[in-house]
């Protein structure tokens, strides 16, 4: 509140100085002009100049006495005017300070509300808002901007808390498996070498699952913030090379992988990050495809967007599952996914990377028919 009082004092002083300065100029002009106007209207002097040729010495002396008297009266009037002006300026200074202080208080009253509300908000409770009422002025804009910032911070804290809870839950399962197997073997005095071997194999698989999960968590955390690298690139070569990299894996599973890529797919982005996003979708489609099925990759563009679609002939998704497919830690088959060591972060990483590039991800899927995942990115427009 001291800072607020300081601002109020400055505004009051500024208001008072401006008002006092303008009044001083006006009264100064009046004070300077008043003696001149008196000299121009001196009646005795005018009569003396008019009748000086026909006046006697005695009458001329009388006029001179009247002239001196008139000058004295005018001088007294000027002095009184000066005194009145000084008194008026002193009073005006005091009144302007009072009015300035009052006016500054009215102007800064919303600031008190904003300051009080900001102190009420803590890092653990960002649900409160300033919600400033009144006319749509600069202070209202400031309060609304602050409320928008709080809403974004609140959402970020909620996402962070949910992310930590979900990550802890995912890590707890392999840890529980690892601990239980080791404790059972260690607590049984009749445990054989085969029992220890089996327990070590289970522990190794659990450690592998945790390792994959940690790697995906690091990738996800890395792409939660905007990528540093941004260059102009053509996605055609990136797509062709990525598909070529996955041809061997697809062939080993009996999956046919073909690509149709239009030229000049120019965007601005991080090549390694965009390759990771496309590779995650392609790997996911290969994994769910059965022997003899086909995956078709098609990339093209329109006036504003570049798109990469991956259409598979896998099991597909129902509408409820399609809405959650890009959520963190979501898996269509929770049990088999955990057994295979999948973290459920692959498509979430895709979404995060694409959105950090100003794009979006979509999915169209039909149960028992297949799914089409599409990445949309802003096209590089050359001037």
C-alpha positions as CSV (number, residue, x, y, z in Angstrom):
1,X,0.0,0.0,0.0
2,X,3.0,2.3,0.4
3,X,3.8,2.0,-3.3
4,X,0.2,2.8,-4.1
5,X,0.3,5.8,-1.8
6,X,3.5,7.0,-3.5
7,X,1.7,6.8,-6.9
8,X,-1.2,8.7,-5.5
9,X,1.1,11.4,-4.2
10,X,2.8,11.7,-7.6
11,X,-0.5,12.0,-9.4
12,X,-1.8,14.6,-6.9
13,X,1.4,16.6,-7.2
14,X,1.3,16.4,-11.0
15,X,-2.3,17.5,-11.1
16,X,-1.6,20.4,-8.7
17,X,1.5,21.6,-10.5
18,X,-0.4,21.6,-13.9
19,X,-3.4,23.4,-12.4
20,X,-1.3,25.8,-10.4
21,X,0.9,26.6,-13.4
22,X,-2.0,27.3,-15.7
23,X,-3.6,29.5,-13.1
24,X,-0.3,31.4,-12.4
25,X,0.0,32.1,-16.2
26,X,-3.5,33.4,-16.4
27,X,-3.3,35.6,-13.3
28,X,0.2,36.8,-14.3
29,X,-1.1,38.0,-17.7
30,X,-3.9,39.8,-15.9
31,X,-1.5,41.4,-13.4
32,X,0.8,42.6,-16.3
33,X,-2.1,43.9,-18.4
34,X,-3.9,45.7,-15.6
35,X,-1.5,48.7,-15.1
36,X,-1.4,49.2,-18.9
37,X,-5.1,49.4,-19.1
38,X,-5.2,51.9,-16.2
39,X,-2.6,54.1,-17.9
40,X,-4.6,54.1,-21.1
41,X,-7.8,55.3,-19.3
42,X,-6.3,58.1,-17.0
43,X,-9.0,60.8,-17.2
44,X,-7.0,63.7,-15.7
45,X,-4.1,63.2,-18.0
46,X,-6.4,63.3,-21.0
47,X,-8.1,66.5,-19.9
48,X,-4.7,68.2,-19.2
49,X,-3.5,67.4,-22.7
50,X,-6.8,68.6,-24.2
51,X,-7.1,71.9,-22.4
52,X,-3.4,72.7,-21.7
53,X,-3.4,75.6,-24.1
54,X,-6.3,77.6,-22.4
55,X,-5.7,76.9,-18.7
56,X,-4.4,79.3,-16.1
57,X,-1.4,78.4,-14.0
58,X,-3.7,77.9,-10.9
59,X,-6.0,75.6,-12.8
60,X,-3.1,73.7,-14.3
61,X,-1.6,73.1,-10.8
62,X,-5.0,71.7,-9.7
63,X,-5.0,69.3,-12.6
64,X,-1.4,68.2,-11.7
65,X,-2.6,67.5,-8.1
66,X,-5.5,65.4,-9.5
67,X,-3.1,63.6,-11.8
68,X,-0.8,62.7,-8.9
69,X,-3.9,61.5,-6.9
70,X,-5.1,59.4,-9.8
71,X,-1.7,57.8,-10.2
72,X,-1.6,57.0,-6.4
73,X,-5.1,55.5,-6.7
74,X,-4.0,53.4,-9.6
75,X,-0.9,52.3,-7.8
76,X,-2.9,51.2,-4.8
77,X,-5.2,49.3,-7.1
78,X,-2.3,47.4,-8.7
79,X,-0.9,46.6,-5.3
80,X,-4.2,45.3,-4.0
81,X,-4.6,43.2,-7.2
82,X,-1.1,41.8,-6.6
83,X,-2.0,40.9,-3.0
84,X,-5.3,39.3,-4.1
85,X,-3.5,37.3,-6.8
86,X,-0.9,36.0,-4.3
87,X,-3.7,35.0,-1.9
88,X,-5.6,33.4,-4.7
89,X,-2.6,31.5,-5.8
90,X,-1.9,30.2,-2.3
91,X,-5.5,29.1,-1.9
92,X,-5.5,27.6,-5.4
93,X,-2.3,25.6,-4.5
94,X,-3.9,24.2,-1.4
95,X,-7.2,23.4,-3.2
96,X,-5.5,21.9,-6.2
97,X,-3.5,19.6,-3.8
98,X,-6.7,18.5,-2.1
99,X,-8.6,18.0,-5.4
100,X,-5.6,16.2,-6.9
101,X,-5.4,13.9,-3.9
102,X,-9.1,13.1,-4.1
103,X,-9.1,12.6,-7.9
104,X,-6.0,10.3,-7.7
105,X,-7.7,8.3,-5.0
106,X,-10.7,7.8,-7.3
107,X,-8.5,6.8,-10.3
108,X,-6.4,4.4,-8.2
109,X,-9.2,2.8,-6.3
110,X,-9.4,-0.2,-8.7
111,X,-5.6,-0.6,-8.2
112,X,-6.3,-1.3,-4.5
113,X,-8.8,-4.0,-5.4
114,X,-6.2,-5.5,-7.8
115,X,-3.5,-5.4,-5.2
116,X,-5.7,-6.9,-2.5
117,X,-6.9,-9.7,-4.8
118,X,-3.3,-10.5,-5.9
119,X,-2.2,-10.9,-2.3
120,X,-5.1,-13.2,-1.7
121,X,-3.9,-15.5,-4.5
122,X,-1.2,-18.0,-3.6
123,X,0.7,-20.6,-5.6
124,X,-1.5,-23.3,-4.2
125,X,-4.8,-21.6,-5.0
126,X,-4.9,-20.0,-8.4
127,X,-8.7,-20.4,-8.8
128,X,-9.5,-16.9,-7.5
129,X,-9.8,-14.1,-10.0
130,X,-9.8,-10.3,-9.7
131,X,-13.0,-9.9,-11.7
132,X,-12.7,-6.1,-11.7
133,X,-16.0,-4.3,-12.4
134,X,-16.5,-0.9,-14.0
135,X,-15.9,0.8,-17.3
136,X,-13.7,-0.8,-20.0
137,X,-10.6,1.3,-19.4
138,X,-6.9,0.7,-19.0
139,X,-7.2,-0.6,-15.4
140,X,-10.0,-3.0,-16.5
141,X,-7.8,-4.3,-19.3
142,X,-4.9,-4.8,-16.8
143,X,-7.2,-6.8,-14.4
144,X,-8.5,-8.9,-17.3
145,X,-5.0,-9.6,-18.5
146,X,-4.0,-10.6,-15.0
147,X,-7.0,-12.9,-14.8
148,X,-6.1,-14.5,-18.1
149,X,-2.6,-15.1,-16.9
150,X,-3.9,-16.7,-13.7
151,X,-6.2,-19.0,-15.7
152,X,-3.2,-20.2,-17.8
153,X,-1.1,-20.6,-14.7
154,X,-3.9,-22.5,-13.0
155,X,-4.2,-24.8,-16.0
156,X,-0.5,-25.3,-16.1
157,X,-0.3,-26.2,-12.4
158,X,-3.2,-28.7,-12.8
159,X,-1.6,-30.3,-15.8
160,X,1.7,-30.5,-14.0
161,X,0.1,-32.1,-10.9
162,X,-1.9,-34.6,-13.0
163,X,1.3,-35.4,-15.0
164,X,3.2,-36.2,-11.8
165,X,0.4,-38.3,-10.4
166,X,0.1,-40.3,-13.6
167,X,3.9,-40.7,-13.9
168,X,4.1,-41.9,-10.3
169,X,1.3,-44.3,-10.9
170,X,2.9,-45.7,-14.1
171,X,6.3,-46.2,-12.3
172,X,4.7,-47.8,-9.3
173,X,3.5,-50.8,-11.2
174,X,6.9,-52.2,-12.4
175,X,8.4,-51.2,-9.1
176,X,5.8,-53.3,-7.3
177,X,6.4,-56.2,-9.6
178,X,10.2,-56.0,-9.1
179,X,9.9,-55.7,-5.3
180,X,7.4,-58.5,-4.9
181,X,9.4,-61.0,-6.9
182,X,12.7,-60.2,-5.2
183,X,11.1,-60.3,-1.7
184,X,9.4,-63.7,-2.4
185,X,12.6,-65.3,-3.5
186,X,14.7,-63.7,-0.7
187,X,12.1,-64.8,2.0
188,X,12.0,-68.4,0.8
189,X,14.9,-70.4,2.3
190,X,14.2,-73.2,-0.2
191,X,14.6,-71.0,-3.2
192,X,16.6,-72.6,-6.0
193,X,18.9,-71.2,-8.7
194,X,16.0,-71.4,-11.1
195,X,13.8,-69.3,-8.8
196,X,16.5,-66.6,-8.6
197,X,16.9,-66.8,-12.4
198,X,13.2,-66.4,-12.9
199,X,13.0,-63.5,-10.4
200,X,16.0,-61.8,-12.1
201,X,14.3,-62.1,-15.5
202,X,11.1,-60.5,-14.1
203,X,13.1,-57.8,-12.5
204,X,15.0,-57.2,-15.7
205,X,11.7,-56.8,-17.7
206,X,10.3,-54.5,-15.1
207,X,13.5,-52.4,-15.2
208,X,13.3,-52.3,-19.0
209,X,9.7,-51.0,-18.8
210,X,10.8,-48.3,-16.3
211,X,13.7,-47.4,-18.5
212,X,11.4,-46.9,-21.5
213,X,8.9,-45.0,-19.4
214,X,11.6,-42.7,-18.1
215,X,12.9,-42.1,-21.6
216,X,9.4,-41.2,-22.8
217,X,8.9,-38.9,-19.8
218,X,12.1,-37.1,-20.7
219,X,11.0,-36.7,-24.3
220,X,7.5,-35.5,-23.2
221,X,9.0,-33.0,-20.7
222,X,11.5,-31.8,-23.4
223,X,8.7,-31.0,-25.9
224,X,6.4,-29.4,-23.3
225,X,8.4,-26.3,-23.8
226,X,8.8,-24.7,-27.3
227,X,11.6,-26.3,-29.4
228,X,14.6,-24.0,-29.8
229,X,15.4,-24.9,-33.3
230,X,13.3,-23.5,-36.1
231,X,14.4,-23.7,-39.7
232,X,12.7,-23.7,-43.1
233,X,12.4,-27.3,-44.3
234,X,10.7,-29.4,-46.9
235,X,8.9,-32.4,-45.3
236,X,9.1,-34.5,-48.4
237,X,12.6,-35.8,-47.8
238,X,11.9,-36.3,-44.0
239,X,8.8,-38.4,-44.8
240,X,10.5,-40.5,-47.4
241,X,13.5,-41.2,-45.2
242,X,11.4,-42.1,-42.1
243,X,9.2,-44.5,-44.2
244,X,12.4,-46.1,-45.5
245,X,13.7,-46.5,-42.0
246,X,10.5,-48.4,-41.0
247,X,10.3,-50.6,-44.1
248,X,12.4,-53.4,-42.5
249,X,10.3,-53.6,-39.4
250,X,7.0,-53.5,-41.4
251,X,8.3,-56.3,-43.7
252,X,9.3,-58.5,-40.7
253,X,5.7,-58.3,-39.5
254,X,4.2,-58.9,-42.9
255,X,2.8,-55.3,-43.2
256,X,2.9,-53.5,-46.5
257,X,4.1,-49.9,-46.2
258,X,3.6,-47.5,-49.1
259,X,3.9,-43.7,-49.4
260,X,2.5,-41.0,-51.6
261,X,4.2,-37.6,-51.0
262,X,3.5,-34.4,-52.9
263,X,6.4,-32.1,-53.5
264,X,7.1,-28.7,-51.9
265,X,5.8,-29.5,-48.4
266,X,7.5,-26.5,-46.8
267,X,7.1,-25.6,-43.1
268,X,9.1,-23.9,-40.4
269,X,10.1,-26.3,-37.5
270,X,12.5,-28.6,-35.8
271,X,13.4,-31.5,-38.1
272,X,14.3,-34.0,-35.4
273,X,11.2,-33.2,-33.4
274,X,8.9,-33.5,-36.4
275,X,10.5,-36.7,-37.5
276,X,9.9,-38.1,-34.0
277,X,6.3,-37.1,-34.2
278,X,5.8,-38.8,-37.6
279,X,7.8,-41.8,-36.5
280,X,5.7,-42.3,-33.4
281,X,2.5,-42.4,-35.4
282,X,4.0,-44.7,-38.0
283,X,5.4,-47.1,-35.4
284,X,2.0,-47.2,-33.6
285,X,0.2,-48.1,-36.9
286,X,2.8,-50.8,-37.7
287,X,2.4,-52.3,-34.2
288,X,-1.4,-52.6,-34.4
289,X,-1.4,-54.0,-38.0
290,X,-1.7,-57.7,-38.7
291,X,0.2,-59.8,-41.2
292,X,-0.9,-58.9,-44.8
293,X,-2.4,-55.6,-43.9
294,X,-1.4,-52.3,-45.5
295,X,-0.4,-48.9,-44.2
296,X,-0.7,-45.9,-46.5
297,X,1.2,-42.7,-45.9
298,X,0.0,-39.7,-47.8
299,X,1.4,-36.1,-47.5
300,X,0.1,-33.0,-49.2
301,X,-0.8,-29.4,-48.7
302,X,-3.3,-26.7,-49.4
303,X,-3.0,-22.9,-49.4
304,X,-2.5,-22.7,-45.6
305,X,-1.6,-26.1,-44.2
306,X,0.7,-29.1,-44.8
307,X,-0.7,-32.5,-43.8
308,X,0.8,-36.0,-43.2
309,X,-1.7,-38.8,-42.9
310,X,-1.1,-42.4,-41.8
311,X,-3.9,-44.8,-42.6
312,X,-3.8,-48.3,-41.3
313,X,-6.1,-51.4,-41.4
314,X,-5.7,-52.2,-37.7
315,X,-8.4,-52.9,-35.1
316,X,-9.6,-49.3,-35.1
317,X,-11.1,-47.3,-32.3
318,X,-14.6,-46.5,-31.0
319,X,-15.5,-42.8,-30.8
320,X,-14.9,-42.7,-27.0
321,X,-11.4,-44.1,-27.5
322,X,-10.6,-41.8,-30.4
323,X,-11.2,-38.8,-28.2
324,X,-8.6,-40.0,-25.6
325,X,-6.0,-41.4,-28.0
326,X,-3.7,-38.4,-27.6
327,X,-4.0,-38.2,-23.8
328,X,-1.0,-39.0,-21.6
329,X,-0.7,-42.6,-20.5
330,X,-3.8,-43.7,-22.4
331,X,-3.7,-47.2,-23.9
332,X,-6.4,-49.2,-25.7
333,X,-5.3,-52.4,-24.0
334,X,-3.8,-51.5,-20.6
335,X,-2.6,-55.0,-19.6
336,X,-0.9,-55.9,-22.9
337,X,0.6,-52.5,-23.2
338,X,2.2,-52.6,-19.8
339,X,3.5,-56.1,-20.5
340,X,5.1,-54.8,-23.7
341,X,6.6,-51.9,-21.8
342,X,4.7,-49.2,-23.7
343,X,4.3,-46.0,-21.7
344,X,1.3,-44.5,-23.3
345,X,3.1,-41.3,-24.1
346,X,3.9,-41.9,-27.7
347,X,0.9,-40.1,-29.2
348,X,0.9,-37.5,-26.4
349,X,4.4,-36.6,-27.5
350,X,3.1,-36.3,-31.1
351,X,0.4,-33.9,-30.0
352,X,2.8,-31.8,-27.9
353,X,5.4,-31.5,-30.7
354,X,2.8,-30.6,-33.4
355,X,1.1,-28.0,-31.2
356,X,4.4,-26.4,-30.3
357,X,4.8,-25.9,-34.1
358,X,1.4,-24.2,-34.3
359,X,-0.3,-27.2,-35.8
360,X,-2.9,-29.9,-34.7
361,X,-3.4,-33.6,-34.7
362,X,-6.6,-35.5,-35.7
363,X,-7.7,-39.1,-35.9
364,X,-10.6,-40.7,-37.8
365,X,-11.2,-44.3,-36.9
366,X,-13.8,-47.1,-37.4
367,X,-13.8,-50.1,-35.2
368,X,-12.5,-53.3,-37.0
369,X,-11.7,-51.2,-40.1
370,X,-8.8,-49.0,-39.3
371,X,-7.6,-45.6,-38.3
372,X,-6.2,-42.5,-40.0
373,X,-3.9,-40.2,-38.0
374,X,-3.1,-36.8,-39.5
375,X,-0.6,-34.2,-38.6
376,X,-1.5,-30.6,-39.7
377,X,1.3,-28.0,-39.8
378,X,1.2,-24.3,-40.9
379,X,2.6,-24.0,-44.4
380,X,5.6,-21.7,-45.0
381,X,4.3,-18.8,-47.1
382,X,7.0,-17.1,-49.1
383,X,6.6,-13.4,-49.8
